[in-house]
């Protein structure tokens, strides 16, 4: 990526119009994966999160920010990096490569803006900036598959936690009831034995 004067002026324009950008009016890459909004969004999600990992690992290394951004964009689209997502690594690489080839300038500007900030936000903020605004990866109402999967897993874990707590409470109540009944039975037996003993004394 060449950071030309025109490109930097475009970046300044984006800064000035913060909150008003809606992404470039470009057709998506000619790949069936990009026609599936859920897949396109997932590819962008994975790419952005891996870019953030690369950028943060280079924070203390020598070199200009623009050089780090170029290097990160060049290195990010590999199966080794894109294994932790819902789609298979080959599909993630296709999506990542298509985004890189088709939206390199928009992606680069978004990264420069994000990492030039005084207080650098986390990858989720970068995801929203890149995939919802800078490029048309995630239309309104579409979430990355990984986010949907995490929400389902969190929901299942919470339901399991609640169920386990209910089971523990049920066992606790049953044990308490059994203990109470055993105590009553023992008391009844003790009284009965005492009564028998008193009856025998009377007979004597």
N, C-alpha and C positions, 0 to 999 in steps of 0.2 A: 504494500500500500504506500502510495506517495502522498505525503502530507503537503499538498500544494497550497498556495495562498488562497485560491478559490475555495478549497475544501475547508480551510480554517475559517474563512469568512462565513461559510455556510454554517460552521459550528457556532460561531458567534451569533448568527441569526437564530439558531435553535435555542441558545441560552436566553436570548431576549424574549422569545416566544414560549417560554417554559409553560407546560401544561396545555399548550394549544396544538402540539404536533400530533398527528394521527398516523404517521407512517407513510412511506413512499407509495406513489400510485404506479407501482410496477406490477406486471404479471408475475405469477409465481413461477419457479423453475419448471421445466418440462419433465416432470417425474410424477408418477401416480401417487407417490407418498405425499407430495405437497398438495394434492387435491383432497386429502383427508385432513380436515382441520385439527383433529385430535393428534394425529401423527406429526403434523407440522409443528404444533405447539409443543409436543413432547421433545421433538428434535431441538427446538430452540431452547427449551428448558435445560436439557442436558448439556448443550453446547455452552450456554451462559454459565452454568454452575462449574463446568470444567475450566472455562476461561478464568473465572474468579479464583479457582485454586491455583492456577498457573501464575496469575498476576500477584497474588498474595505471597507466593513462594519466592518471587523475585523483588519484593519491596526493598530489600536491603542490598540488592546487587547494583553494580555500576551500570550506567546507560540511561538514556533519556526515556521518559515514559512512552513516547511514541514508538521507540524501538522495542520496548517490552510488549506493547500491544501488538505490533506486527509479528513478533516472535510467537506470542500466545495464539494468535489467530492461525498462524502457520502450523503450530504443533497440535492444536486441539482435536482435530478430526481423526482420531485413531481408535481402533477397537479396544486397545488397552485402557483408554481413558473413558470410553463410553459403554461400560459394562453394567453400571449400577441402575439402569433405567428400564422401563417397561418393555420397550421395543428391543429387538435383538441388536447386538453391536453392529452387524453389517448395515441394518436399516438406519441406525443412528448415525453411522458414518456417511451414508448417502444423504441424509437430511443435513447433517453438519456441513458436508462438502458443498451441497447446493446453496445453503445459506451463505457460506463463505464466498462462493463464486458470484452469487447474484446480489448480495447485499453487503459487500465488504466495506464500502464507504460508510453506509448507515451504521453498521456494526462498530466500525472503528471510531466514528464520532461519538457514539453512545458510550463506548468504553473510555474514551479520552475525557468526556464530560464527567463520568462517574468517578474515575480515579484521580481527577484533578480537584475534586471537592475537598474542602478542609476536613470535613468529617465523612469518611468513606463508609457508605452503608453496606449492608450484607448482600449476599447473592440473590436473595428473594426480591430485594428492591431493584437490583440490576435486571433481573428477569422481567419484572413488570415494565421497566423502562425500555428494554430492548424488544421484547417479544410482543408487547401490546402497543407500543408507540413507534419505536424506530423502524421495525419491520412488521408486516402484516401476518405474523405467525399465529397469534392467538386472538381470533375474533371475539367479540363480546359474548359472554356466556360459556366460552370454551376454557377448560382448565387442562393443564398438562396431565398426562396419564399418571405420572409419578405422584403428583399431588393428590389425585383421586385415589390412587392405591394407598397412599399414606393415611388419608382420611378414613378409608375403609378399615385399614389395619388398626388405627387408633380407636375407631368405634368398636371394632370387635374386641380389642383389648379391654376397653372400658366396660363393655357388656360382660366379658368374662370376669373382670374384677368385681363387678356388682353381684354377679351370680355366685362367685366364690364367697363373698361376704355374706350373702343370704344363706348359703349352705352352712357356713361356719356358725352363724347366728342360730340357725335351725338346730344344728347339732348341740350347741350350747344350751338352748332351751330344752331340748330333749333330755340331755344329761342332767340338767337341773331338776326337771320333772321326775326323772327316774330316781335321783338322789332323794328328792322329797318323799316320793312314794316308799322308797326303801326305809327312810327314817320313820315314817308313819307305821310301816309294818313292824319295824323293830320295836317301836314304842308299844304297839298293840300286843306284840308277843311278850314283852316284858311285863305288861300289866296282867296279861292272862296267866303267866307263870306265877306272879305274885299272888293272884287270886287263888290259884290252885294250892299254893303253899299255905295260905291262910286257911283254906278249907280243910287241909290235912291236920293242921294244928287244932282246929275246932273238934275234929273227929277224935283226936287223942285226948 
